[in-house]
């Protein structure tokens, strides 16, 4: 009973605020006409990636892909992997699907739902090659820190879904949140920091830069990557 109450409390605190914004004609058209091909409806049945993609390739999941441009570039760079993007905001989902259709990209699927629900109910344990979490909301104000997605329960949920030897790759442009992530992950059971305890990754791995990141770098803003391996 206590575990159920704790789970409800954890689930009630969302790491995002749903601001849908207005859909462009192209985004709405993509959702109306191409969702059947690229979209995965949320339900509580475990997905089979082999059936979904009609291959045996490893799968990478990205949580909160924004407008999807950097994810789509990675998808094109790594055709040997299947990709599943999870995003709650409609315009971003429509934008990614529109571009994937225009470029006839086949190794990407999209789920429009809360990532915690998806991971818990639709993703099999020990099935994912890599989970990516790039530039999540840092929730700057102290009273909002409880909304930060990187916390022990979420970290262990990611661990359950990763294959042994799989990776959890995070990035942020907010240094206090980077330090929070580093502390949480270095103290988490079942993960090893690929750059050594207490260190950020010296490179961004397979992550592709966004236009906002490039703009920030030109202004002298930092970006911190963290890459952990499931032991």
matplotlib code that plots the C-alpha trace (Angstrom):
import matplotlib.pyplot as plt

x = [0.0, 2.8, 4.6, 1.4, 1.1, 4.7, 4.2, 1.2, 3.1, 6.0, 3.7, 1.7, 4.8, 5.4, 8.8, 7.1, 4.4, 2.2, 2.2, 1.0, 1.3, -0.2, 0.3, 1.5, -0.3, 2.6, 2.6, -1.1, -1.0, 1.8, -0.2, -3.3, -1.8, 1.5, 0.9, -0.3, 3.2, 5.4, 3.3, 2.9, -0.3, 0.2, -1.2, 0.0, 1.1, 4.8, 6.2, 8.1, 10.7, 11.6, 8.0, 7.6, 10.7, 10.8, 14.4, 16.7, 18.6, 19.2, 16.9, 17.7, 15.1, 15.2, 13.0, 11.8, 13.2, 11.8, 11.3, 13.1, 15.8, 18.8, 17.2, 16.4, 20.0, 21.2, 18.7, 20.2, 23.7, 23.0, 20.9, 22.1, 19.8, 16.1, 15.0, 11.9, 11.3, 9.1, 7.6, 4.4, 4.3, 2.2, 4.1, 7.4, 5.9, 4.3, 7.5, 9.6, 7.0, 6.7, 10.5, 10.9, 8.2, 9.8, 13.1, 11.6, 13.3, 12.2, 14.1, 12.2, 8.9, 7.3, 5.2, 3.3, 2.9, 4.6, 7.9, 7.5, 4.3, 5.8, 8.9, 6.9, 4.3, 5.4, 9.1, 10.4, 13.1, 16.7, 15.6, 17.2, 20.7, 20.7, 18.4, 19.0, 17.8, 19.0, 18.3, 15.5, 13.8, 16.2, 13.5, 15.8, 13.9, 14.6, 10.9, 10.6, 13.6, 11.2, 10.1, 13.5, 13.3, 16.7, 16.0, 16.7, 13.4, 13.7, 17.3, 16.5, 13.6, 16.1, 18.4, 15.7, 15.0, 18.6, 20.4, 23.5, 26.3, 23.7, 24.1, 22.3, 23.4, 22.3, 23.1, 22.2, 23.2, 22.5, 25.6, 23.8, 21.6, 24.6, 26.1, 22.9, 22.8, 26.4, 25.8, 22.7, 24.2, 27.5, 25.6, 23.2, 23.5, 24.1, 25.8, 29.4, 30.5, 32.3, 34.5, 35.3, 33.4, 33.0, 33.7, 31.6, 32.0, 34.7, 32.7, 29.1, 29.1, 26.5, 24.5, 23.9, 24.0, 20.8, 20.6, 19.8, 22.9, 25.1, 23.7, 24.4, 27.9, 28.6, 27.4, 29.8, 27.3, 28.5, 27.0, 27.7, 27.3, 27.1, 27.4, 26.8, 27.0, 24.8, 26.9]
y = [0.0, 2.4, 1.5, 2.4, 5.7, 6.5, 5.6, 7.9, 10.7, 10.3, 10.1, 13.1, 15.4, 15.9, 17.0, 19.0, 21.6, 20.8, 23.9, 22.7, 25.9, 26.2, 23.6, 24.7, 23.4, 21.0, 19.7, 19.1, 17.4, 15.1, 14.2, 13.6, 11.6, 10.1, 9.3, 5.8, 5.1, 6.8, 7.0, 4.5, 4.8, 4.7, 1.7, -0.7, -3.5, -4.1, -3.3, -5.6, -3.6, -6.5, -6.5, -2.7, -2.1, -5.5, -6.0, -7.2, -3.9, -2.4, 0.4, 3.9, 5.9, 9.7, 11.4, 14.9, 15.5, 19.0, 19.8, 16.6, 18.1, 16.9, 13.4, 13.1, 14.0, 11.2, 8.8, 9.5, 9.2, 5.8, 3.7, 0.6, 1.5, 1.8, 5.0, 5.8, 9.4, 10.3, 13.8, 15.3, 18.5, 18.3, 20.8, 19.0, 15.6, 17.0, 18.6, 15.5, 13.3, 15.8, 15.8, 12.1, 11.6, 14.2, 12.4, 8.9, 7.9, 4.5, 3.8, 6.2, 5.9, 8.4, 8.2, 11.2, 10.6, 11.0, 9.1, 7.7, 5.9, 4.7, 3.3, 1.6, 0.0, -0.2, -0.9, -4.3, -4.7, -5.1, -4.2, -0.8, -0.1, 3.6, 6.1, 9.8, 12.8, 16.0, 19.5, 18.6, 21.4, 22.3, 23.8, 26.6, 27.7, 25.7, 25.1, 23.4, 21.1, 18.3, 18.4, 17.5, 14.3, 13.0, 11.5, 8.0, 6.4, 7.5, 6.5, 3.0, 2.9, 3.7, 1.0, -1.6, -0.9, -0.8, -3.9, -4.7, -2.6, -0.1, 3.6, 6.5, 9.8, 13.1, 16.7, 20.1, 23.7, 24.7, 24.0, 23.6, 21.0, 19.3, 19.1, 17.7, 15.0, 14.1, 13.7, 11.7, 9.4, 8.8, 7.7, 5.4, 1.7, -0.2, 2.6, 3.5, 7.0, 6.4, 9.4, 8.4, 9.4, 13.1, 13.9, 15.1, 13.5, 15.3, 14.9, 14.7, 11.1, 10.5, 13.6, 16.1, 19.8, 21.9, 25.4, 26.7, 24.9, 26.4, 29.9, 29.4, 28.2, 31.3, 33.4, 31.5, 29.3, 25.9, 22.4, 19.4, 15.8, 12.8, 9.3, 6.3, 2.6, 0.0, -2.6]
z = [0.0, 0.9, -2.4, -4.3, -2.5, -3.2, -6.9, -7.2, -5.6, -8.0, -11.0, -9.9, -10.2, -13.9, -15.3, -18.0, -18.6, -21.6, -23.8, -27.2, -29.2, -32.7, -35.4, -38.8, -41.8, -42.5, -39.0, -38.9, -42.3, -41.0, -37.9, -40.0, -42.8, -41.7, -38.0, -39.0, -40.4, -37.9, -34.7, -31.9, -29.9, -26.2, -24.4, -21.7, -24.0, -24.4, -27.8, -30.0, -31.8, -34.1, -35.4, -35.3, -37.5, -39.2, -38.3, -35.4, -35.0, -31.6, -30.5, -29.2, -27.3, -27.0, -24.4, -25.2, -28.7, -29.0, -32.7, -33.7, -35.9, -34.0, -33.5, -37.2, -38.1, -35.7, -37.3, -40.7, -39.4, -37.8, -40.1, -38.3, -35.3, -34.8, -33.0, -30.9, -30.0, -27.1, -27.0, -25.6, -27.6, -30.8, -33.0, -32.4, -33.1, -36.3, -37.4, -37.0, -38.8, -41.6, -42.2, -41.8, -44.5, -46.8, -46.5, -46.6, -43.3, -42.1, -38.9, -36.6, -34.7, -32.4, -29.2, -28.1, -24.4, -21.0, -21.1, -17.6, -18.6, -21.8, -20.1, -17.4, -19.6, -23.2, -23.1, -22.2, -19.5, -20.8, -24.4, -25.2, -26.5, -25.4, -23.8, -24.6, -22.6, -24.1, -22.6, -20.3, -18.4, -15.5, -13.4, -12.2, -9.1, -5.9, -5.2, -8.6, -8.2, -7.3, -11.0, -12.4, -14.2, -13.1, -9.7, -8.2, -9.2, -12.8, -13.0, -11.9, -14.4, -17.2, -15.8, -16.0, -19.7, -20.8, -22.0, -19.9, -21.5, -22.8, -22.3, -20.7, -22.4, -21.0, -21.9, -20.5, -21.0, -17.4, -15.2, -11.8, -13.4, -15.0, -11.5, -10.1, -12.8, -12.2, -8.5, -9.0, -11.6, -9.9, -6.8, -8.7, -8.5, -11.7, -13.7, -14.4, -15.6, -18.9, -18.2, -14.6, -11.5, -11.1, -14.7, -17.6, -21.0, -23.1, -26.2, -27.2, -28.5, -31.2, -30.2, -33.0, -32.2, -32.4, -33.8, -30.4, -29.0, -31.7, -31.0, -27.3, -27.9, -30.0, -27.0, -24.8, -23.1, -22.0, -22.7, -20.5, -21.6, -19.3, -20.6, -18.3, -19.0, -17.4, -15.6]

ax = plt.figure().add_subplot(projection="3d")
ax.plot(x, y, z, "-o")
ax.set_aspect("equal")
plt.show()
